[in-house]
Each structure stands twice: as C-alpha cells, then as structure tokens.
C-alpha cells in the first residue's frame, strides 16, 4: 500500500473514499469535515447526524455513498474529545482500511487529531500511517487464494503548510515502523517447519539492516552459553546465537541491549505440552521477531543511540538427546540450574543471553519474551507484564507504551517470589511453582544480571491474539530508543 501526504484540499484528491470525522455529540461539523459537508449540500449534518442519528462514538463508521460522484464518504466517530489519544488514531485508521470494499482502492483522509483536538500533526500522521498498514496486513503466504489488498493508495490531505511538513515527516516514520511491525508478524505467523534457528538467523542477516553476527553450535560452545545449548540439544535443528549491532555515526548518547526469546518451536521438551497447547508454539520466538524487526527500524531511523540485539535461537523438543527433568546445567556466569521442568526453557536460554548482553558493556538491557502462562492468566491479551531491577526505567517504559498504545503493567519482584526457586543440589531451580509464576520467572532472570539496569517484558498473552501475531514490542522499542 502506498501511503503519502499531499498539500491539497481533501476535495481535490482523486479517491474512491473520503474520510472525515466527528467527535461524539457534535451536531454541526466544523473544520475539514465542515468543508466536505458544505461541498455536498450539508449531507453530513442534515442526513448522517440529524436523520441517521450518527453520534460520533469512537470507532463508528458511517458509509455514505455519493452516487453522482462515484465515491463514498466515511464519517468516522472519534468518541469524546477529552478521551481522544494518538493510539486511537491508529485504531481508527485500521478500521477504515478494513471497512473498504474491493472497489475502494484509493482513500483520502483528514489528518485526524491535528485540528480541533490540537494534537501534534507529526505524531497524528505517524499513527495514520501505522493504522493504514495494519488494516491492509494479511498473512496469506500459504493460501492458494491470496487476499487482495483492497486499498492500494492511502493519502493524507493537509492544506496548512506547517502541518503538512510535520505530517510528511510523521507519515515517513510511521511507514518505517509499520514495515517493521509487519516483518515481526510475518516471522511469527510463519510455520516452524520453515522458521527454525538457522533460517531465523539467515533472515536477521539479510533483513535487519545492521551488522549481524551468527554463531553456530561449536562457536556457541566456545562462548560458554551452556544453559542455552542444553535447551536446544533435543532438536534435529542446531541452535544459532544471533548478535545484531547498530552504531550511530556520531558519539552515542547511551548503549542499549535488546534480548529476544528465540524458541522457534516449543514442544515442552520431555515435559511435553498437551496437543492443544502446542498448536501455536511457533509464536514462542515472538520476542526474537520483535527485536529483529526493531533493528530494521533502527537502521532506517538512525538514532544517536548504540543498540545491540541478542537472540538465542533453538527448538525445545523431546528426544533421546533432550535435556531432562533433574538435570543440573551450568550457565555462562557459572550459576548452576536444576531443571525442575523442561517446559520452563525460555528463562534458561535468556539466562545466558542476558549474561552475554551485559558483557557488551551496555547502559541498560531490555528482554522481551513469551515467558509464562501465569502472565497470560493474569492479564489476558490486553496487557504485557513488566518488571525489572530499576524502578525508574520500568516506569519510563510503561509511559512510552501508554503513549503509543502498547500497555504494560508492573509486576512485583518481592524476595518471597523466589522461595520456590531454591534447590538442594544447585544454585536454583528453573521453576518456582504455579502461583506468582511471572514474578518468579523475573526473579530467576534477575540472578543473571550483575549490575546493569534491566527490564523484563512478558508478552505471553499479547504476542499472538485470535490466532495471529501482533508484533507487540516493536512500536514501544522504537519510541523508547528513537523518540
């Protein structure tokens, strides 16, 4: 889909659909909506509002055919002005694109939020670009009947010179972010028969846009990533350790490491998952997909921040060579782990990946993982869990998520949550029981960070919703790093 901004009246753009808006309770349209209303004989105020009782509630779309013009007007509801936010612009635009019919190829839209709402034109345009892309996204790689991309061209019309310039910049950024989110979705939605450690690593090399180093099994052994290797030893596919790095042209303001869980398929190991729980376990590399896709956006947006991304990619499979319940494995930093359950494998791979990331001398580390069913039970698909060893950093990240529409809720890290991790034969177990599982997993991971500020994000419930990937994390990372 081509997304662009033009310095024209919305009435002067050739399109099949004209998108205007109304806040809830408005009886007489103003701004650009008022201009469109007047141009078409007050059809919005007299027919849509008065006769059809359109209230402007958020997400409502009234499709008004204009037979003589051969086009439609979509009147979209913004909801109450006091409740209107930037993420709602993205959601609204996604709804508009999905509502378009097969003959509605060209859409022209008002710059939602930049008028009466008084929001920043750049960020409004960014949200529109992201929403338009999301509305047109489909994963039909394996379908013989490919889904036709109905909307081929989405135009934002803005006549004001200052707003136009800001909108151009915002739409460009939004398109970059949208492409990266779609990249993450494609990786997660794809079948694990095609996305396994080697192919995931190859994808990162070819598509991340940054310097990428891939370590094979022998090289991983030399790096001392023995906990990670233990998890992958039951699979026919050898593990890969991926290190991506971006360095700005000028001196970096700070150095950040992103660590993504990269279990390309999780059968549970010898503690085998039930069949129904295993069905969508291709999504267990959603954290890895998020950091790879983020690096792609970073390579194009070029912030003055040094960014490293680390992925320990493997499969967790049952076989004669698989690691076993009761095994004691030694991590990269020398801490021993008693395997209480082979299906708590993500934290074991992350233990080594976090230790590796800290050795890079970064100022902060953020890991993202589909880690615990406990987090999914607690928050469903609405909120991702977040915790860390630096309360200020955690709250900063939550605020970033609120601004761009990815929600995070801070989980506690009280010492009591670590009681179940105590082992009689090793430094710790890899599980601490069902109760408080997300916090216990966080306590476990914290043992592999020595001094660096660290944030852990659990996306078990938000990475894969309604049997499709969401690409969660990418937008937050870009906002947190780039601004």
N, C-alpha and C positions, 0 to 999 in steps of 0.2 A: 504494500500500500504506500502510495506517495503522500506524504504529509508536508504541507507547506503553509506559509503565511504570506498574504498579499496585502498591499496598501491600497485597498479599494473599498467602496461601499459593498456591503453584503449583497445588495441588489444587482450589482454589476458583475458578479461572478457567475459564470455558467455552471449550473449544478442541477442535479435531479432532486436534491433535498436542501432546503434552507432550515437551519437550526437556530431557533431563538429561545428565550427563556422567560420565566416569570417566577418571582418569589411568591410564596404562599400568601393568599389574601389580597393580592393586587387586583384591582378592578379595571384600572386604566393603564395600559402598558406605557412605559417610558423608554428612553434610550434607543438603542438599535431595534429592540422589539417594537417600540412605538413607531419607528420609521417604517418597518416592514408592515405593521398593522395598517398604517395610513396608506401605504402604497397599494394595498389590496383591499381598499374600501372598508377598513375597520373590521375585517373578518375575525380577527383575534378577539377584540373587545366585545363586539356585538354577537358573534356566534360562539366562539370557543368558550369565552368566560361567561357571558350572560345566558345564552341558550343551553349550552352543553354543561355548564356549571363546573368548568375546569378550575380546580382550586390551587394548583401550583404546588402540591405536596411533593416532597423530594422523590425523584425517580419516576414520576408520572410523565408519560409521553402522549401527547395528543397529535395524531397524524391527520393533517388537513390537506386533502387533495385539491390541487388547483388545476382543474381540467383544461382551462383555456391556456394556461401557461405550460402544461405538460410537466409539472413538477409538484412537489409536496412541501408543506411547511410542517416541521416538527416543533411543536411547542413543548418544551421540557420544564418540569417543575423543579425549582431549586430548594423547596422547603422554606422554613423560616430563616430570614436573613441573619438573625442572631446565631443560628446554628450552622451557618454555611462555612465550609472549610475547603482547603485545597484538595485533600483526598476525595472529597465529594465531586469535584470537577472531573477527576479521573473516572470515578464510578459512573457518573452521568454520561460521559462521552462513550464509555464502553457499552452502556445500554443503548445509546443511539445507533452505534455501528451494528450491533446485534439485531436491532429492530428494522434495519434497512432490508428491503426486498431485493430480489435478484436483478431487477432493472434499475435499481438506485445506485449507480456506480460512482457518482460524484456528489460529494456532500460539502456544503459550505456552512461554517458555524460562526456564531458570535463568539467573542473572546470572553467566555464565562468568567465571572468574578471580577473582571477588571473595570467594570462600570460602576453601577450603584453600590455594589458590595465593597468597592475600594481596595481590592486585593492587588498584589504585585503582578503586573502584566507578564513578567518573565516566568514566574512560577505557575501562573494560570495556563500559559501556553505549554509549558512542560507537562502539566497534568493532562491537558487535552491530547497532546501527542502520545503520552503513555496510554491513555484510555482508548484512543482510536486503535492503536496497535493491539492492545489486549482484546478489544472487541472483534478484531479480524483474525485472531490467532486460532489455529486448528492444528492438531497433530493427526495427520491422515497419511503418514508415510507408508503404512502397510495396507491401506484401503484401496481396492481396485477402483472404487467410485470416489474420486477426490472431491473434497468440499471446495466449491467455487468461492473464491474471495469476492464477496458481493461488492464491497466498497473498494474501488481502485484508487480513488483520489479524495483526500480529506483536506479541505482548505480552511484556514482561519482567516477571516477578513477583519482588518482593523484599519480605520481611516486616520486615526490620530498618529502623528509622526513619532512621538516619543514612545507611545505604547507599541507601535509597530516594530520599532527597533528592538525593544525588550522582548517582544513576542517572538521575533525571529531567533534570537539567542536561546530563549526558553524552549522553543519547539525543536531546535537542533539538539539541545541537551536531552530533551525528552525522547527523541528518536534513538539516541545512543543508548540510553538506559533501557528503553523498550526492546531494542535488539538484544541486549544482554539478558534481560529477563526471559525473552523468548528462547535464547540459547540455553539457559538453565532448564526451562520447561522441556525443550526437545531432548536434552540429555536424560532427564528424569523419566519422561514418558516413554522413552525408547525401551526396547526389550533387553533384558540382561543377557540374552544369547548374543547380542551384538555390542553391548556396553559392558565390558569386563575390564580388569585393571590395565591390560596392555592398550586396548582401544581407547580407554578414557585418557590414558597418558598421551597417546598419539594425538587425540583431539586437543588436549591442552597445548601441546607443542604447536599445532597447526592453527589454533584459533584464539589463544589467549591474548595474542598481540604483544607479549612481553618475553623476555629471556626465560626459557623454561628448561630445567634440567630434570631428567628422568633417571632414576636408579633402578637397576634390575635386582634380582634376588641376591646375587653374590655381593653386589655393591651395598645393598641394604644390610647384609650381614656385617660388612666392614664398618658401616655407620653405627653398629651396635643397637639396631632397632629390633631387639629380640622379642619383645612383647608383641609388637606388630606382626612379626613373622609367624609367631605361634598361632595367631588367629587365622592366617591365610594358609596354613600348611595342609589343610584338608581338601583344598580345591585343586582341580586339574589346571586352573589358570594361575600362573605365578603372580605374585604381588608386584606392584610398582609404587615407588615413592616419588612424588612429584613436588618440585620446588620452583615456583614462579616468582620472578622479581622485577619490580619496576623502580627505576631510579630517575628522579627529575633532573632536568638539565642544570638547574641551579641548586644551591645547597638546600637540603631537605629540612623542613621545619621539625619533622619528627619521623620516626620509623615505626611502622605498624606491621604486625604479622596476623594474617587470617589463616585459620586452620579449619579445614572442612572434613567432616567424616566421610570416608570414601568406601563404604561397604557396597560393592556393586550388586551383590545379591546376598541376602541373609536368610539362610535356611534354619538358623539357630544352632548350627553345629550338631554335636551329639545330643544336646538338649533340644531336640528337633521341635520346631514350631508346629502347631496344628495346621492342616492344609489351608483353612480359610485365612489364617494369619500370615501365611507365606505368600499368598496370591499376589500382593502388590509390593513385595520386598525388593523390587528393582528401585524403589524410592529411597532405599537406605543410603544412597550416595547423594541425597539432596543437598547436604552441606557442601560436599565437594563441588557439585554443579554450581552452587551459589558463589563459591569463591573463584572458580574458574571464570564464570561469566562476569563477576565483578572486575577481575583483572582485565578483561576485554574492554569494559567501560573505562577503567582507569587509563588504559593505554591510549584511548582517544581523548579523554578529558584532561589528561596531563596535569594533575595537581602537584604542588610543591611538597609532596609527602612521599617518602620511600615506603613502598608496600611490598611485602613478601606474602605469598600464599603457599600453604603446605597441605598436601593431601597424601595420606597413607591409604592406598587403594588395594583392596583384596576382596575375596569372597569368603563367607563363613559357611563352610559346607561340612556335612558328615562323611567320613570315610575312614579307612584303616589308619590313615596318617593324621587324622584330625586331632587337635588338642582336646584334652579330656577333663571332665569334672574331677577335681582333686589335684590336677597338675599344679606345680609351682613354677612360675616363669619369672625371669629376671628382666626388669625394664632397662631402658637405656641409662637411666641415672643410678641403677643398682638396687632400686627398691624391688622386693620380691612380692609377687601377687599369687595368692591361692585362687585357682579357678573354681568358684562356687557354682557358676552356671555359664555354660559356653555361649548362651544367648545374650549375655551381657558383654558382647565383644567390642562394641564401638568404643567404650571407655578405655579398653585395653590398647586399642590401636592409637587412640588420641593421647594416651599417656606418653608414648614415645614421640608422637608428632608434636605435642606441646613442649616436651623437653628439647627437641631439635629446634623448634621455633625460638625458644628462649636463648639458645646458644648463638643465635644470629645477632644478639645484642640490640633487640628492638626495645622501644619505649613502652609498648603495650601489645597484648595478644588478645585476639577475639576468636573463639572457636564456635562453630555452628554445626549442629548435629541432630539427626533424628534419633534421639538417645533413649528416651524412656516412655513406656506405655503409661507410667504414672502421670507424666506431664499431659498426655493426651486425655486421660481420665479427668484430670483437674480442670483443664481449660478448653477441651474440645478442639474445634478447628478455628476458633476465634482469636486466640492469643497464644503467643510463644512464651515459654518460660525463660527467665534470665536471672543470672546470679554471677557473683564474682568476688574477688578479693579486694576490690577498690570500689567503695560505695558511690563515690563521686562519678567515676567512669560509667558505672551501671546506670545511674540516673541520667547522665548525659545521653547515653544511647537510647534509653526509653523515650526521652524528649524528642530525639531525632525521629524515632519510629512514629510517635504521635503526630509529628508534623507532616510526614509523608504517607501516613496511613498503614503502617505495619505495627501492630500492637504487641507490647511486651509487658509482662508482669513479673516483678521481682520476687524470687523465692528466697526463703531463709537459708542460712548456712550455719545454724547453731551446731555446736560440737556434738550434741546428742544424736544428730542425724548420722554421725559416723560410727556410733557404737556397734551397729550391725556389721561393719566392715572389718572388725577385729578378727584376726586369725591366730590360731595356736601354733601354726607351723610356718607362717610367713609374715611379712610386714603388714599385709592387709588381704582381705578377700575382694573379689571384683563385684560382689553384690552385698546389699545390706538389708534384704527383705523387701516386701511389697510396700509397706507403709512408709510414706515420705520418700519414695524411690527417686524422685527427680532431685531432691536436695541431697540425698545420699550419694547419687552419682556425681553431683557437683563437688561434694566433699572429697570423693575419690580423686577426681581430676585435679583438685587443688593441691594434692600431695606431690604433683609432678611439676609444679611451678615454684621456683625458689623465691624470687624477689620481684618479678615483673608484674605490673598491673595487668589483670586478666579478667576477661568477661567470657562467660559460657552461655550460649543460646540453645535452648532445646526446642526444635521445630517438629517434634514427633507428630503433633496434631495439625500443624499448619502447612506442612510441605506438600501434602497430597490430599486434596479435597474433592469429593464427588468423583473419585477415580481419575483425577487429572492433577498434574503438577501445578503449583502456584508460582514457583520461582521466588519464594519468600526469602528475604535477607538481602537480595541484590540491591534493591532501592535504598534500604537502610545503610548498607555499607557505603554506597556511593555518596549519599548525603553526609554521612559521618566523616568520610575521608575528603571528599571534594568540596562539600558545602552546597 
